[in-house]
Amino acid sequence: LTASLPVPFQQDAERVRQRIHLDTAVFFQQEEPTPYLHLVQDAIWQERRLRMTYRRSDGNWVKRLVEPYGLVAKANIWYMVAGSFNTTFTFRISRIQEATLTDSRFERPLNFDLQAYWENWLVRLEENRTRYDVTLIVPPTHTTLLVEAFGEGMYHLITEEGKTLDN
């Protein structure tokens, strides 16, 4: 991306890069293999359709011809947002089993906003996911381990219940 900037801005971009580093990897989690990520990127930039075999979250396999609109990286997991059959879908890149870039071109919808789509998709995902209430009894000396394992959100859950990590 830096190379595509006008020369005066390349130096500014390098300065920012030297001062801010984004490490999106989650601690203690293996990185997912994404052998087709570069092919998906090519399809997006060239606005070419992608033929793929995809393993859905339920384990079933589907073959799809898609029009890739964009990529999203969420906590080191890559997703492709793509159109197919006049509907927009979200595909986890690591679940692509085979992919071929076609010669067929498409026009990305002019009014498509990747960020707005992603935010709406996350809201729908959250609303539709199955929840299980769990009560843990943890000695006060071990509550910090919960925060280390599950992140700062766990700290807020613990303190929200009127408990502190020091009790």
C-alpha angles and dihedrals in degrees: 000000000000092000090057092058122094110267096253090057096046091074091051091049091051090049091054091046090055091052104038124046121183113205105181095178116118116232117255094009125112118239113251117241112248106181092160098048094102092048090051090049090052091050091051096049094043094041091230126148120252124216111207147166109223134189109219122215090259090060096252119130123229134181114221140178105212140181105222112219101174152327129251126193112204117179091332093311115117122217131187119213109206143163122239130161091000090301131104116234136184117225126189105230094217090062094060105110098181133004137180128187109229128210088236114109129206137189116243109231108263093222096048112123111191095197094048091047091050094048091050091046091053091051091051091046091052092047093050102042120108114249130204121193112223129186116204125194106206128170110248089243090063102047091092087061089061090055092048092050100040105026136240092312087073090055090056092048091052095046092041089065089059092259126118132207089244097058 
